[in-house]
Amino acid sequence: METRNLGQSGLRVSAIGLGCNNFGGRIDIDATRAVIHQALDLGITLFDTADTYGERGGSETLMGQILGDDRKRIVLATKFAMPMDDVGVKVGGSRRYIMNAVEDSLRRLRTDWIDLYQMHQTDPRTPIEETLRALDDLVRQGKVRYIGCSNFPAWQMVEAAWTARANGLNAFVSCQDEYSLVFRKQEAELMPAARKYGLGLLPYFPLASGLLTGKYRRNAPLPAGTRLANTQRLADRYLTERNWQISEKLGDWVEARGRTMLELAFSWLLAQSPVASVIAGATKPAQLEQNVKAGDWKLTAEELAEIDAIATP
């Protein structure tokens, strides 16, 4: 498994990461254990979860029960800031909330430290300096090793970088955002800003909720049990005329080269700067094997140009 530095930090992560959003929700503890153990066997080191995953706490709880001594082998990433209650108290980036949220995550994960603690969304009610000072304290206390952000507009990511720099605080080393062959708006502002300020990008939804797997066909019934078949809002978002055209043309392109859409989706992302690791979830061990294999294709400059001609932003 290839490893890469996360942005300009010294933190090394596997090129293929494991998204843990299915744990404690779509799959139970036995299925979660099988996925985790297979990920470890394949050399995946980045395990990405969040306090909200698994119906608020379920993912972290199962991971804490399963990892044991293997926790030391991985880069454990989790998140805070999205609602953990229905009354608007357990949410956001205030010092008061962060100090409670991190203790809750540490307890559920059964660990003494978090390798990458990410702010899951912006908090308009709290100044970013307050958030960064709280996170800086956690780093100095040893409870957190590195910090990152997720779903930040480019201007707020830059504001955070400047605030940390001006006040001598630990800064975000990564941003986690949606990015794929059919969702490329990050290339306009977010990615140039991330390169400028030294943040590594961790793309999520690399397969556009399954559209880029090649298993969907236009004007055909959606495969039973799939995400796009079960979630109408995702189907409405991804199954557009533009996306159908791109996926079909890309399907022809990979077929002519004896490759798969999965290989293309992952390898293309890994060829983009400043992508450090591609985060993909799994409900079965076999999916992990496919994901890891998919990242091995090293696309040439000519191939990248051909892909861009098809999947123009």
N, C-alpha and C positions, 0 to 999 in steps of 0.2 A: 504493500500500500504506500503510495506516495504521500509524503507529509510536506506541509507548507507553513511558512510563518503567517500568522494572522496579522495582516497589515504590517506596520513597521515595528510591532512588538516582537518579543522573543518567544512568544507562545506558538508552539508547533501543533498543527491540527492535521488530521487525515484529510486527503482530498475529497473523499466521500464521507459525509457525516450521517449520523442516524437521528432523524427527527422522531421524538418520543411522544408526539401528540396523540397517538392511538392508545397508549398505555392507560389502563384504568377506565377506558371509555369503550372504544370499539373492540378491544381484546382484553381478556382476563389475565390473571397472574401467570397461569401456565403458558399461555401463548406469548406473554411478554417475556417470560424467562427464556423461552426458545429463541426469540428474536435477539435478545441481549447477548446470549451466549454465542450465537452465530456471528453477531457483529464483532465480538471480541476475537473469535477464531479467524475472522477475515482481516483483522488488523485495523478495523475502524476504531478511532480513538475519540472523535468528537461526538458526544452524546448531548443533544440539545432538547431541553424540556422547558416548561414554564409552570409557575404556580397554578395557573388556570387550567392547564391540560388535565384531561381525565376528570371532568366535572369538578373542577376546583380542588386540586390536591391529589387526585388519584394517581397521576403519572409519577409525581415525585415520591409518593408513598410506595408504590410498587418497586420503583428503582431502588429505593432505600432498603427494601426487604430482600431484593435479589442480588445486588452488586457485591456486598460483603467486601472482601479483600480486593476484589477486582476494581473497586472504586479508585484505587491508587494507579491503575493502568490507564485511566481515561482522562480526557479533558471534559469535565462536567460543567455544562452550561445550563443556566436556568434564567428565568425572567420575573420581573415584577411590574406593577403599575396598572395592569388591567383589573377590573372589578373582581374582588374575591367575596363580595356580599351583594345584596340587593338594595342596600340603603345608602350607598355612596360614602361609606366610611373606609373600608379596606380597598383603597384605590389610590393611584397617583404617585407622585414623586416627592412628597414632603419628607422632611427628616423624621418626623414622628412615625409616618407609615413605613418608611424604608427600614428603620431599625426593628420594627416588629415583623415586617415581611421576611427579612433575611433570616431571622431566628426561626420562623415557621418553616421556611424552606430547608434550612439546615436540619431541623428536627425530622421532617418528613424524609429527607434524603439520607439521614443517619450518617452525616459527615461533619467534619469540623471546618471545612472550607469549600467554597465554590470557585471553580477556576475562571469562569466567565459569567459575570452577573450583568444582565442586560435589562435596560429600561424598555418595556414592551411597547409603549406608546408615549407620546408627549403628554404633559400635564399643563394645561393652560392656567391652572390656578396657582402653580408653584414656580418661582423663579428658578432658572436652570442652575444658578450658582448655589442655591440651597441644596438642590439634588446632588450636584457634583461634590459639595463639601461633605455631605453624608456618605456618599459612596467612597470618597477619599479616606474618610475615617475608617470605613470597613476594610479597605485595602491595608491601611496602616496597622489595623488590629489583626490582620492575617485571616480574617473570615472570608475575604474575597481576594483573588489574585489579580484579575483584570476586569475591566468594565466595558460594556458595549451598549449600543442603542438599537432600536428596531422601529421601523415605520415612522422615522423622522423625515420631514421634508428636508431638502438639502440645506436651506437657509438656517434651520434650527440645528442641524448637525454642525454647521460651521460656527454658529453662535456658541454651541457647547465647546467646540474645540478652542475658540478664542477665549472663552471664559476660563477654561482650565489653564490655558497658557498664561493668561494675565494674572492669575491668582496662585500659580504654582501647584495646581492640583493634578491628580491622576486624571488622564483624559480617556475618552472612549477609544478603544483600539479596533472596534468593529462596528459594522452596521448590518442588520439582518432585514432584508427587504425582498419583496416579490420580484423575480426576474426570470424570464424564460424566452424562448424563441418567438412566442406570440405576445409577450408582455415586456416591452423594451423601453418604456418611458424613462427608466432610471438612467439611461445613457445620456440624457440631455443635461441633467444637472447633478444628480446624486453621485454618480460614479466619478465624474471629473473632480467633484469636491472631495470625495473619499480618497482619490489618488493624491490630491494636493495636500491633504491633512493626515495622510498615512493610515487610513482606516482600511481594514480588510472587509470585503463584502461576502456575506453568507446568504446566498440566494435561497428563498423558500418557494414552494410551488414550482419546482423546476420542470415538472411535466404538465403544468397547466391543468391540475386536477385530473390528469389521465389522458387529456386530449393528445398529448405528444407521445403516448405509448404505441399508437398505431392500432389500438383495439376498437376504436370507434369508426363507424362508417356513416357518411351522410345519407339521409333518407332510409336508414335502417334502424331497427329497434336498438336502444342502448342496452349493452350487456347487463343482465340482472345483477343486482348487488353492488354495482360500481358506484363511485361517488357521484358522477354526473347523472346517473339514473335515479339516485336516491335524494339528491339535493337540487331542487329546481332552481334556486338562486344561482348556483354554480353553473348549471346547464345554460341558463339565460346569459350568464356572463361570458362563458368560453365558447359556446357553440354558435358563434356568429359566422356570417358569410365570409368575412375577411379571414377569420381563423381557419375555417374549413379549407379555403383556397391555399393558405400557407401550409397547413398540415398535409394536404394531399400532394402538393408539389414537392415538399420535403420527403414525403413517403416514396415518391418516384425516384427522387435523388439518391436516397440511401439504398433502395432496392437495386439500383443500377450498380452499386458498389458492394453489394453483398453484406450490407450492414443493416442495423435496425434503428428505428426511431429513438428507442431508449439510449442507444449508444450515441446517437447524434445529440440528443438533448443534454446529456451530461458532459460529453466531451467538448461541445461548443461552449458551455458555461465555463468550464475549466480553462478554456483558451482566452477568456475575457479578463482584463485587468480592471479592478483589483480583487477578483474572486479568489478566495482562499480555500473554501470547502463548499461543496454542494450538499445541502441538507435534504434528505428524502426520508419519508416515513416508510414503515413496513409493518404488515400484519402477519407475515409468514417469513421464515428463514430463507426460503428460495428467492424471495424478492431482493434480499440483501446481496445474494450472489450475483444476480443480474445487475444490480446497481454498481457493485464494485467492478465487475467486468466492463460495464459501459463506460467507465471513466478512463479506460486504457487507450482509447483511440486518440492519437496525436494528430490533430487536423493541420494540414499545411496552409500556408498563406493563400494559395490558389483556391483550396477548398473553402476556406473561410469567406473569401470574396464571392464565391458562387452561392454560398448559403445566404450571405447578406443580400444578394440580388433577389433572392426568393422571399426572405423574411425581412423586408425593409420596414423599419419602424414607422 
